[in-house]
Amino acid sequence: MADSDLADIALRLCQKRGAEQADALLIRQQEKAASVFNQQVQLSGANETQRMIVRVFRDHRGAVIHGNVTSEELLETLVSHAFGILQHTSQDKYLGSAESSGAGTDAAPLELFDERLARLSLNQVEEIALTAEQKIKEQDNRTENLITANLQVQTQTVMLRTSAGFSGSYQHTLATLVANAAMDQPDQRNLLGTAATVTRSFDGLDLAKTAERAVHQLTRMVGTRPAPAGEFPVIFAPTSARSIAAMLFQMCSGPATVFIETLSLGKIGDAVCSTHLTLVDDATRKNGIGSAPFDHEGVKPARKIVIEKGVLKDYLLNSYYGRSLKRNSTGNAVANGDARFGVRHSNAYIEAGDSDPDDILADVKRGFLVTKFLSPSMPLSINFTQAVEGFWIEDGKVAYPVRAAAIAAPLRGMLEGVVAVGNDLDTDAALASPTLLVNKMNVSSLM
């Protein structure tokens, strides 16, 4: 059965059962993946999955259900379960499908699909992963027999039908290459280096560059020492500053703004952070990892300045949180297990400043350069405390590597304390930041 037929049948079944509004989102994904170690393919395979997300609304109640469906009979079961959930939910006047006035459909200008990437065979995926492993060995032979490379290639078709009249679909490709390298150290723990490349095109798979970044990450940590304790300036390299960007976007999103008042950045027009910071969310970027012609509610995304020179200009919203705040959806809806749906950024970044990263480093007499957060997540809190990896700075130069240290500051103080922004923004990433300098944070050793 065609994807469009399944989506149309889902809507018809929902309306037959009395839904006032309904959405049917169908995501079909083809995936090929290979993992290699020591020039041997360890794991490889190809699969195809199809996921239907049905959302129904009636009497200001909402329910959402996910399932793998291929026939009308399975759809009837899925819709029946959705209505079984619906009768046990609470009323909420903000629930409902997105308005159709902001709908978008045309994916062609975004260049999200690459035929060459989509046509890769499983054998070709394996060969690329093996070549990536070899590139690491060529960078540094001390990594011999301590390398893994993983390549995942996905082709996805997204189709959405809504009772409000929206109908759209698009295809996109995505390749993720992860290179891991390790090096034996007689007097300390093994050094590890990881680098990832995510791209929508075959030409974006730069194996040599990925290998170089993985080896650089591990070799720079030779000879680690503890960091001094005290209050010092802290530089965040782009690899770590992107996590601060993610945190800022989370604080500007609908869920944080509506439900977590203590962590919301503030109201539109408020000064919320350093005047050196400007945040942009841009779903219109060609080949962008976060680009799409419409979100999971059918709303067309746009380029948005969320914070401009420290002043909050916009939130990231879906239709539910837009209604809650008496604003329009910004096209940032993402399907999840909640009838309200979630909110996510698209291609999000802190705008580049005018400072050269070397000049930022040279201006720090004593301080810490953070290159990596060691915590797997960064929960929102009024106090910012993280375990990090990086380098100690003396007299404006990198003095030695630090395997583990803790940095801490009140969250507001840290955001207001950004005194310099680098000009080294990587615009290819879905989430990015240039180098950031915070004037003071508490630093302590974890070694």
C-alpha positions in Angstrom: 0.0 0.0 0.0 1.3 3.5 -0.9 2.4 5.8 1.9 -0.1 8.4 0.9 -2.9 5.9 1.0 -1.9 4.8 4.6 -1.9 8.4 5.8 -5.2 9.1 4.2 -6.8 6.0 5.6 -5.5 6.9 9.1 -7.2 10.3 8.9 -10.4 8.8 7.6 -10.5 6.2 10.5 -9.9 9.0 13.0 -12.7 11.2 11.7 -15.0 8.2 11.6 -14.5 7.7 15.3 -15.3 11.3 16.0 -12.0 13.1 16.0 -12.4 16.9 15.7 -8.8 17.1 14.5 -6.2 14.5 13.5 -2.6 14.2 12.1 -1.0 11.2 10.4 2.8 11.3 10.2 4.5 8.5 8.3 8.3 8.1 8.4 9.9 5.4 6.2 13.6 4.8 6.7 16.2 2.7 4.8 19.5 2.2 6.6 22.8 0.7 5.8 25.5 0.5 8.4 28.9 -1.0 9.0 31.4 -1.2 11.9 35.0 -2.1 11.4 38.0 -2.9 13.6 41.5 -3.9 12.7 40.6 -3.8 9.0 37.9 -6.4 9.5 34.1 -5.8 9.2 32.7 -6.6 12.6 29.0 -5.7 12.0 27.1 -4.7 8.9 23.5 -4.8 7.8 20.7 -3.1 6.0 17.1 -2.7 7.1 13.9 -0.7 6.3 11.5 0.5 8.9 8.2 2.3 8.7 6.7 4.3 11.6 3.2 5.8 11.7 2.5 8.5 14.3 -1.2 9.3 14.7 -2.4 12.2 16.8 -6.1 12.8 17.6 -8.0 15.6 19.4 -11.6 15.8 20.7 -13.2 17.9 23.4 -9.8 19.6 24.2 -8.3 16.2 24.8 -5.4 14.7 22.9 -3.6 11.4 22.4 -0.7 10.2 20.2 0.3 6.7 19.3 3.2 5.2 17.3 3.3 2.0 15.4 4.7 0.0 12.5 1.8 -0.4 10.1 1.5 -1.8 6.6 -2.2 -2.4 6.2 -5.6 -0.9 6.9 -6.3 -3.6 9.5 -3.2 -2.6 11.5 -4.2 1.0 11.1 -7.6 0.3 12.6 -5.9 -1.3 15.7 -3.5 1.7 16.0 -6.4 4.3 15.8 -8.5 2.2 18.2 -5.6 2.3 20.8 -5.3 6.1 20.3 -9.0 6.7 21.1 -8.7 4.3 24.1 -5.9 6.6 25.4 -7.9 9.7 24.6 -10.8 9.1 27.0 -8.4 8.9 29.9 -6.6 12.2 29.2 -7.2 15.6 30.8 -8.7 18.6 29.0 -6.4 21.3 27.8 -7.6 24.2 25.8 -4.3 24.6 24.0 -4.4 21.2 22.4 -5.0 20.8 18.7 -3.4 20.5 15.3 -1.4 23.4 13.8 -3.2 26.0 11.8 -2.8 25.5 8.1 -1.9 29.2 7.3 1.8 28.6 8.0 2.1 25.4 6.0 5.1 24.6 3.8 5.9 21.8 1.4 8.7 22.5 -1.1 11.9 20.7 -0.2 13.8 21.1 -3.5 15.5 24.4 -2.7 16.9 22.9 0.5 18.9 20.2 -1.3 18.3 17.6 1.4 18.5 14.5 -0.8 21.7 13.1 -2.5 21.2 10.4 -5.0 24.8 9.2 -4.8 24.5 8.7 -1.1 21.1 7.0 -1.3 22.4 4.5 -3.9 25.4 3.3 -1.9 25.3 -0.5 -1.5 26.1 -2.2 1.7 29.5 -3.4 0.3 30.3 0.3 -0.5 29.4 1.3 3.0 31.8 -1.3 4.4 34.6 -0.2 2.1 34.2 3.5 3.2 34.3 2.5 6.8 37.5 0.4 6.2 39.1 3.3 4.4 38.3 5.6 7.3 40.1 3.2 9.7 43.1 3.1 7.4 43.2 6.9 7.3 43.6 7.0 11.0 46.6 4.6 10.9 48.2 6.8 8.3 47.8 9.8 10.6 49.6 8.0 13.5 50.9 4.4 13.5 50.8 4.3 17.3 47.0 3.8 17.0 47.6 0.4 15.2 45.0 -2.2 16.3 43.2 0.4 18.5 40.8 1.9 15.9 37.1 1.5 15.1 35.1 3.2 12.4 31.4 3.2 12.0 29.4 4.4 9.1 25.6 4.8 9.0 23.7 5.9 5.8 20.0 6.7 6.0 17.4 7.6 3.4 14.2 8.8 4.9 10.8 9.7 3.5 8.6 11.9 5.6 4.9 12.3 4.8 2.3 14.3 6.8 -1.5 14.5 6.3 -3.7 16.6 8.7 -7.4 17.1 8.9 -6.7 20.9 8.6 -5.9 20.2 5.0 -2.1 20.0 5.0 -0.5 17.4 2.7 3.2 17.2 2.2 6.2 14.9 1.8 9.9 15.0 1.3 13.0 12.8 1.1 16.4 13.3 2.7 19.6 11.5 3.1 22.0 11.5 6.0 25.4 9.8 6.6 27.1 9.6 10.0 30.8 8.6 10.2 32.3 8.0 13.6 36.0 7.4 14.0 37.5 6.2 17.3 41.2 5.9 18.0 43.1 4.8 21.1 46.8 4.9 22.1 48.6 2.9 24.8 50.2 5.0 27.5 52.6 3.0 29.8 52.3 5.4 32.8 48.6 6.3 32.6 45.2 5.3 31.2 44.9 4.8 27.5 44.2 8.0 25.5 41.0 8.1 23.5 40.0 10.2 20.5 36.7 10.4 18.7 35.6 12.4 15.7 32.3 12.4 13.9 31.2 13.7 10.5 27.5 14.1 9.7 26.5 15.1 6.2 23.6 14.9 3.7 25.8 14.3 0.7 28.4 11.8 -0.4 30.9 14.6 -1.1 30.6 15.6 2.6 32.2 12.3 3.7 35.7 13.7 4.3 37.5 10.6 5.6 40.9 12.2 5.9 39.6 15.2 7.9 37.6 12.9 10.3 40.7 10.8 10.9 42.9 13.8 11.5 40.4 15.2 14.1 40.2 11.8 15.9 44.0 11.5 16.2 44.5 15.1 17.2 42.0 14.7 20.0 44.0 11.8 21.6 47.5 13.0 20.9 47.0 16.4 22.5 46.2 14.8 25.9 49.7 13.3 26.3 51.2 14.3 29.7 48.1 15.4 31.6 48.3 17.2 34.9 45.8 18.5 37.5 44.4 22.0 37.1 44.9 24.5 39.9 41.9 25.4 42.0 40.4 28.9 42.1 38.4 31.5 40.1 39.8 31.9 36.6 38.7 33.0 33.1 37.4 30.0 31.1 37.6 29.6 27.3 35.2 27.3 25.6 36.5 25.9 22.3 33.8 25.3 19.6 33.6 21.6 20.4 32.4 22.4 23.9 30.8 25.8 23.3 28.1 24.1 21.2 26.8 22.5 24.4 26.3 26.0 25.8 24.4 26.9 22.6 22.2 23.8 23.1 21.4 24.9 26.6 20.5 28.4 25.6 18.1 27.1 22.9 16.5 24.7 25.4 15.9 27.7 27.7 14.3 29.6 24.8 12.0 26.7 23.9 8.3 26.4 24.6 8.5 23.7 27.4 11.0 25.7 29.5 9.2 29.0 28.9 5.8 27.6 29.8 6.5 25.1 32.6 9.9 25.9 34.2 9.7 29.5 35.2 12.9 29.5 37.2 14.9 28.3 34.1 13.2 30.4 31.5 15.4 33.1 30.1 12.7 35.7 30.4 10.2 37.6 28.3 10.5 38.9 24.7 12.5 42.1 24.9 14.4 41.2 28.1 18.2 41.4 28.3 19.0 37.8 29.1 22.7 37.3 28.5 25.9 39.0 27.4 25.6 41.5 24.6 28.3 39.5 22.7 25.8 36.7 22.2 23.4 36.4 19.2 21.5 33.1 18.7 20.1 32.0 15.3 17.9 29.1 14.3 17.8 28.6 10.6 15.8 25.8 9.0 16.3 27.3 5.5 20.0 26.4 5.1 20.8 24.4 2.0 22.1 20.9 2.9 21.5 21.7 6.5 21.4 18.8 8.9 18.4 20.4 10.7 16.7 21.8 7.5 13.2 20.7 6.5 10.4 22.1 4.4 7.9 21.6 7.2 8.0 20.5 10.8 6.0 17.5 12.2 2.9 19.6 12.4 3.2 20.9 8.8 4.4 24.4 9.7 7.0 26.0 7.5 10.1 26.8 9.5 12.1 30.0 8.9 15.3 31.7 9.9 14.8 33.2 13.3 17.0 35.4 15.5 16.2 34.1 19.0 18.6 36.3 20.9 20.1 39.4 19.4 23.1 41.0 21.3 21.8 39.6 24.5 18.2 40.5 24.1 15.5 37.8 23.8 13.7 38.2 20.5 11.8 35.0 19.9 11.0 31.6 21.3 11.2 28.2 19.7 7.6 27.0 19.6 5.2 24.4 18.2 1.5 25.1 17.9 0.7 24.0 21.5 3.3 26.3 23.2 2.5 29.0 20.7 -1.2 29.1 21.8 0.0 29.0 25.4 2.0 32.1 24.9 -0.4 33.7 22.4 2.1 33.5 19.6 2.4 31.6 16.4 4.3 28.4 16.0 7.8 28.9 14.8 7.9 25.6 12.9 10.0 23.7 15.5 7.6 20.9 16.3 8.9 17.3 16.7 6.8 14.2 17.2 7.1 12.4 20.5 4.9 10.4 22.9 3.1 13.5 24.1 0.0 14.9 22.3 1.5 18.4 22.7 4.5 17.3 20.7 8.0 18.5 21.5 10.1 21.4 20.4 13.6 21.2 18.8 16.0 23.5 17.0 16.9 23.2 13.4 20.3 24.5 12.3 21.1 26.4 15.5 24.2 28.5 16.3 25.7 31.3 18.2 26.8 33.9 15.6 30.5 34.4 15.0 32.2 37.4 16.7 35.2 39.4 15.5 37.9 38.0 17.8 40.6 35.6 16.5 40.7 32.5 18.8 44.5 32.9 19.2 44.0 36.5 20.4 41.4 35.3 22.9 43.9 32.8 24.2 46.7 35.4 24.3 44.6 37.7 26.5 44.2 35.1 29.3 47.0 35.3 31.9 45.9 32.2 33.8 42.8 30.2 33.0 41.3 27.1 31.6 40.5 26.0 28.0 37.6 23.6 27.8 37.6 21.3 24.8 35.2 18.6 26.0 32.3 18.1 28.5 32.7 14.7 30.3 29.1 14.5 31.4 26.7 12.8 28.9 24.0 15.4 29.4 23.7 19.0 30.6 20.5 19.3 32.7 19.1 22.7 33.2 19.8 24.2 36.6 20.2 27.7 38.1 23.8 26.7 38.8 26.1 25.5 36.0 28.5 22.7 37.1 30.2 20.4 34.7 33.1 17.9 34.5 35.4 18.9 31.6 38.6 18.1 29.8 40.9 20.6 28.3 44.1 22.6 28.8 45.6 24.9 31.5 46.6 28.3 30.2 49.6 30.2 31.5 50.7 33.6 30.1 48.3 33.4 27.1 49.6 30.0 26.0 48.5 26.4 26.4 50.7 25.0 29.2 49.5 21.4 29.6 46.5 19.1 29.1 44.0 18.4 31.9 42.2 15.1 31.8 39.4 16.0 34.3 38.4 19.2 36.1 35.2 20.7 37.3 34.0 24.2 36.4 31.1 26.0 38.1 29.3 29.3 38.2 25.7 30.6 38.6 24.1 30.0 35.2 23.0 33.6 34.8 26.5 34.8 35.8 28.1 32.6 33.3 25.8 33.7 30.4 26.3 37.4 31.3 30.0 36.9 31.7 30.8 36.1 28.1 33.3 38.8 27.2 34.6 37.6 23.8 33.3 35.5 20.9 35.5 34.0 18.3 35.3 34.2 14.5 35.7 30.4 14.1 32.1 29.3 13.6 31.6 26.0 11.7 28.4 26.6 9.7 28.1 23.0 8.5 27.0 21.6 11.9 23.4 21.4 13.0 24.4 22.9 16.4 27.4 25.1 16.5 29.2 27.9 18.3 32.5 29.8 17.9 35.0 30.1 20.7 33.6 31.7 23.8 35.4 33.4 26.7 33.7 33.7 30.1 35.4 36.2 32.5 35.4 34.0 35.6 34.3 30.6 36.8 35.4 28.3 39.7 37.8 25.7 38.5 38.9 22.6 40.5 40.8 19.4 39.7 39.1 16.0 39.4 42.4 14.2 39.1 
